[in-house]
Amino acid sequence: MTTLNSNMQQDTERFDEVTVFNHSRKLRKEKKHDEALETLKNAMRRQWLSAEGIEKAGRQIIKHFKTHETKTMRVLVLGQCTTNWVCNCITASAFAGGMSVIADEGQYDNVMQELMAAASSDVKYDAVVLLPWHTRLLAEGDRDTQQRIEDEISFWQQAWNFVTGQLNTRLIQIGYDYKSPGHQGHHLGGQAGGHINLVRQVNEALRSNLPEMSFFIDLDQVSGMVGRETFYDARRYYWTKQPFSEVGTARLSEHIFAAFRTMVNGPKKVLILDLDNTVWGGVVGETGPLGIGIGDSPAGEAHRALQRYAKSLQSKGILLAVCSKNNDADAKEPFEKNPDMILKLEDFAAFEASWDPKAVAIQRIAQTLRLGLDSFVFIDDNPVEREHVRQMLPMVEVVEISDDASEYVHALERGLWFETMNVTQADAQRVEQYRAEAQRREVQSSFTSMDDYLDSLKMTADARLIDEQDFARVIQLLGKTNQFNLTTRRHTPQVVEKMLADSDNMGITLRVTDRFGDHGLVAVLLAVLTDHPMGKDGKAFEVDTWLMSCRVIGRTVEEFCYNSLLEAAQERNADFVVGKYIPTAKNALVKELYDRLGFEKIHTDDDGTVTYELDVHKSELRKTFLAKVETTA
């Protein structure tokens, strides 16, 4: 049983659910609580637990969180049906995905009352989930279709205003669904005035009226993918007012967690692909580039479908990488010589083909792309390689697949790793930006002096006030930037709008270009003019948010941002620039940034938050290799 824990030796043996829970129970009795939880996490990541087992795991994880006073994020789930089992499964799904989340259940069909209670409580919720049920929508009566839709939208708009206003938190709205076509049948139910048609119309109205940067989960789609006869359980609803089966509960919870994860961290950033028997059929070292399975056969079509899906992810800003045990030249030949290949070499931001362990190669990919390992999803047909990566790099999401290539795309879709709030122009340009970055690295290797290299890039910086055009991108970056983010404050659009409405405050974006191309929007600075937080005389220009793309670290963009803050503080007659470093699990990269830039450390909180100040009257601008195009702060 030791192989249930990720730090044990590599083993691809599968364990049944009873064995998993028995082992977890044994570890708890031995006071090895963290190992007990790790056992459950590993089982869920390997898809060893049934839907019932996932809910049971959620209960055990919640109990551990509360007993050990674990720091967690909090989600409030309010529904027009019972949501207890949903809440347990949300915790389980989140824990398997690397996040500690407790989902609090509101009372049955008591949405507005529970929102009011939450507003007056001491709990700060990181998101609110609203789960409708169709009882009122489809109730008998004289209301026509339009009136029914308006009634529902009016009710939920009250709730939305409360969530985004008084609670000032993220909103996840679930749509309506139908369990069956009912007495109307499928044909009439789908026509105007039919129940199926009504559900779909009200969902479209919900989606189009939702507040900006909210997440909509289309329950009609979710249950349709599973199959309504499996997703719902009439007996459960009659007994408990919880309409979802065990399978439906687990699957809905996975979608809720995926929405929450996307709103907090953004989608996964990179899909890493194995080659032999994954991207194509067969082993290229044996068949040659023209002999691989990638064409007119059922298996060949399945591999082409995976390539087509992977290529389509690029339109959302998802990067592709290769990690293959192969000779480098052999691995690249099919992309260059096989006309049936959909993917080309230029589609990949990183290409690792060697005989090194795949965990080592993936770490090199992370270094090349300057991204954390928790940004990666890895797909490989070989169960031994999958298990090796799981155990050596537990932060990487490993796709569990069978040896049937026709299931590969479905497995990637089912994981929900690439769910995205919206797609900006910067997302669409990301692949090209990484191609240009590869050129920069190649040129850098020819210079012995970093200053000479930076000067050769001929960089320009365009600093501009946050405007309507950039606002969505700014909110996106606030929601997903983790590494170069000094405070990691996940502001809602409403909070940013209020901050920017005061002319004493500053909100700027920074775009950087060089001779290789456009980096796009690489930094966001938000600062407010306020009293000194430590009570000193004089005004402080306090940095609320300083986030930046890791792609431009070390190119004096940090110094340019420093200069922008100092100049803005001087324009506002501030005496100090004040900044905080709030430590998280992911932003150690910027722990010493303020120290390096000459700020003085003036206070450290119990939670590790460090407050710094810079005397505006004694400070000078710093050297930077970025030529200023425009300053509008």
Secondary structure, DSSP 8 states (H G I E B T S, - for coil): -GGGSTTS--------HHHHHHHHHHHHHTT-HHHHHHHHHHHHHTT-S-HHHHHHHHHHHHHHHHHTT---EEEEEEESS--HHHHHHHHHHHHHTT--EEEEE--TT-HHHHHHHHHTSS---SEEEEE--TTTTT-SSS--HHHHHHHHHHHHHHHHHHHHTTS--EEEEE----SS-GGGHHHHHTSTTSHHHHHHHHHHHHHHHS-TT-EEE-HHHHHHHH-HHHHB-HHHHHHHS--B-HHHHHHHHHHHHHHHHHHHH-S--EEEE--BTTTBBS-HHHH-TTSSB-SSSHHHHHHHHHHHHHHHHGGGT-EEEEEEES-HHHHHHHHHH-TT-S--GGGEEEEEEESS-HHHHHHHHHHHHT--GGGEEEE-S-HHHHHHHHHH-TTSEE----S-GGGHHHHHHHTTTT--S---HHHHTHHHHHHHHHHHHHHHTT-S-HHHHHHHT-EEEEEEE--HHHHHHHHHHHHH--SSBSS-----HHHHHHHHTSTTSEEEEEEEEETTEEEEEEEEEEEEEEE-TT--SSEEEEEEEEEE-GGGTTTTHHHHHHHHHHHHHHHTT-SEEEEEE---SS-GGGTTHHHHTT-EEEEE-TTS-EEEEEEGGG------SEEEEE---
